[in-house]
Amino acid sequence: MSFSPQYLVAANLVLLALAAYSASALVGTALAARLTPPLQVELSAPPPPIPAQETKPAAHYALIHQRDIFNSVKPKPPANEPPPQTPLKLKLWGVALHEGEESYCIIEDLQARKQALYRINDGVPGGATVKAVEWDRVVLTRNGQDEVLDLATPSGAPAAAAMVNRPGAAPVPHVADEHIQMTAENEYLIDRGEVDNALENMSQLFTQIRAVPHFEGGKSTGFRLFAIRSGSLFDKIGLKNGDVVQRINGNEMNDPSKALALLQELRNERSLNVEVVRNRQPQTLTYQIR
């Protein structure tokens, strides 16, 4: 393929123009580099090396844990102050201790003059709830606060009554009384006035003995007696620590409410047959009330 001479002349002129443009650009860049003064760069001295710190014990950082920057407001620990006495018009007659919620207490409403049996979580007059039953008091909860109702301590009790027969201790001799006579083995004659006087002073009566539900095979079979005070009515009528009272006049004592109801009916009884288990042997205590 051949080109016309006039096209060759035009192509050469274009190439010469491009070459001249490139040469002028190179010359301009070289002149500018020579005429522009060099930049003054000042370098700072390097910082001194960081000294290595010695390893500190964990106690050194305890303050960080105490301040707890992620939970700066900590709840105040609860005060260990004992709960106050309840202002409610109530009187604690007695308690029976057992594991779990089987413990119960007998409380009198002094305004209504009425006694009733209460278990844990039961409500009592005055808007309180039984929270715990202890040896000599109950803890009540009212308006989110704990209150204490102490077991009444009889005043003027003889010094001998403060003694307690406990299992394993040396037995205390039976105390004779002109109002209670032992006519035969496990048979007693009791003056009516002695029974009436005991029922009139129920708060004192319940401080002379402790009773807890007795279970066999997961079923309540009566009440086990302990902490019988020497010289008390229960001591005089022949009851012993460890006795399990199963029936009174044929009524099974498998429910504390039954025992309380029977106690209230003693004024009308002339004789009592109390069936107990003593040292794993069944026995019957007979009482004639004259």
Protein Blocks (a to p, Z undefined) as FASTA:
>chain_A
ZZdfklmmmmmmmmmmmmmmmmmmmmmmmmmmmmpccdddddddddddddddddddfklm
mmmmmnommlmbccddddfbdcdddfbdcddfbdcddehjlbccddddfklopacdddeh
iacehhiacfbdcfkbccddeehiacdddddddehiafklmpccdehiacddddddfkbc
cfbghiacddfklmmmmmmmmmlmmmmbccddddeehiafbdcdehiaehiaklmnopae
hiacfbgghiacfbfklmmmmmmmmmmpcbdcddddeehiacddddddZZ
